[in-house]
Amino acid sequence: MIKRNRHLFPEWFREDVDEIASISRRLRREREPSMYGDEETGTPPDQLYSLIDAEDVLKSAKKVLGMCLRLMKEYGRE
């Protein structure tokens, strides 16, 4: 959806739309196993993911949050 509507955003935001979409896809895909583990093999989440995984996802989420906050500020919706 964001890629289809990139023309609605300021240039600085449009430059990162592909990365934002990629981060969103990755977080969506990993949400269930990160909460419940792999139900087929019975592997719990703490054995599927490491601290490195968590730090990487947190860094990505903070980047997107920062961009969204900047976007909201520019449009006067803090």
C-alpha positions in Angstrom: 0.0 0.0 0.0 2.8 2.5 0.9 4.6 1.7 -2.3 1.5 2.3 -4.4 0.9 5.7 -2.7 4.5 6.9 -2.5 3.7 9.9 -4.7 1.6 11.3 -1.7 4.7 11.7 0.5 7.5 14.3 0.6 10.6 13.5 -1.4 12.7 12.7 1.7 10.2 10.0 2.7 9.7 8.6 -0.8 13.4 7.9 -0.9 13.0 5.3 1.8 9.6 3.8 0.9 11.1 0.6 -0.4 13.0 0.1 2.8 10.0 0.9 4.9 7.9 -1.7 2.9 10.7 -4.3 3.3 10.9 -3.7 7.1 7.1 -4.0 7.4 7.1 -7.3 5.4 9.9 -8.7 7.5 8.2 -7.7 10.8 4.9 -9.1 9.7 6.4 -12.4 8.6 8.4 -12.9 11.8 5.6 -11.8 14.3 4.0 -15.1 14.8 7.1 -17.2 15.3 8.6 -14.6 17.5 5.6 -14.8 19.8 4.7 -18.5 19.6 7.8 -20.2 18.3 7.7 -22.8 15.5 4.6 -24.8 16.3 5.4 -27.6 13.8 8.8 -28.4 15.4 7.9 -27.3 19.0 10.8 -24.8 19.0 10.2 -21.9 21.4 10.9 -18.3 20.3 14.0 -18.0 22.4 15.6 -20.8 20.4 14.6 -19.3 17.1 15.9 -15.8 17.7 19.0 -14.2 19.2 19.9 -10.9 20.8 21.4 -9.9 17.5 18.0 -10.5 15.8 16.2 -8.4 18.4 18.7 -5.6 18.1 18.4 -5.6 14.3 14.6 -5.5 14.4 14.6 -2.8 17.1 17.0 -0.6 15.0 14.7 -1.0 11.9 11.6 -0.2 13.9 13.2 2.9 15.4 14.2 4.1 12.0 10.6 3.8 10.7 9.2 5.3 13.8 11.5 8.3 13.5 10.5 8.8 9.9 6.8 8.6 10.7 7.2 11.1 13.6 9.0 13.5 11.3 6.3 13.1 8.7 3.6 13.8 11.3 5.5 16.8 12.6 5.7 18.3 9.1 2.0 17.9 8.7 1.3 19.4 12.2 0.0 16.2 13.8 2.4 15.6 16.7 
